Amino acid sequence: MTDDTAAILDDLLCRWHQWQESKLHTGRGFGTRSLVCGEYRVSRQYDLENGALDAAVDGTTMQAVDFAVTEMRDPWRAALYANARALVTGALVWSSPRLPQDRIEREAIVVSARAMLVRQLVNAGVM
């Protein structure tokens, strides 16, 4: 049996970064939700073929990851943001001014932040 914790965390961080980017809507015009019935949801019981239940599970998982990351303090939170962006783009050039300039110190913070996130996600039942 192999330990796939790093690969699972990489996948969760990639999906979380993309999920978080999809929530950002800037621009002019009307809102994307109605003020009166913005929380209304259509029944999903007959929508198995369209993936509505899978989307709901993914959304709940991403909310749990988002909560775990945003509740961390800096520099660990900044390290996870930079790590998630690097995983999505495939480039290791992303950093943060909140992280140390020294590469070894920065990598140590990323490793500890990922370990902290794994513990939180295991406790939350996500991993």
C-alpha positions, 0 to 999 in steps of 0.5 A, a space after each residue: 500500500 502506498 501513501 498518496 497523501 501528497 498527491 491527494 493534497 495536490 489535487 485538492 489544492 488545485 481544485 480549490 484554487 480553480 473553485 476559488 477563482 470561479 467565485 470571483 465575478 468583477 464587472 458592471 451590471 446586475 448581480 448573479 443572484 436574486 436578492 429575493 430567491 438567491 438561496 433557492 435550489 431546484 431539487 436534485 433527486 432526478 439530476 444524477 445524469 447531469 452531475 448535480 450531486 457530484 457538483 454538490 459534493 465537490 462544492 462542500 469539499 471545496 468549502 471545507 478546504 477553503 475554511 481550513 486554509 483561510 483559518 490559518 495564520 500567515 505565513 502558512 496561509 500565504 504559502 498555501 495560496 502560492 503553492 496552490 497557484 504553482 500547482 495549477 499553473 505548473 510553474 514554481 515562480 509564484 511567491 508572496 511578499 509575506 513569505 521569506 526570500 530565502 528559498 530554504 526557509 520558504 520551502 520549510 514553511 510550505 512543507 509545514 503548512 501542507 502538513 497542518 492542512 492535511 491534519 485539519 482535512 483529516 480531522 474534518 473528514 475530507 481526506 
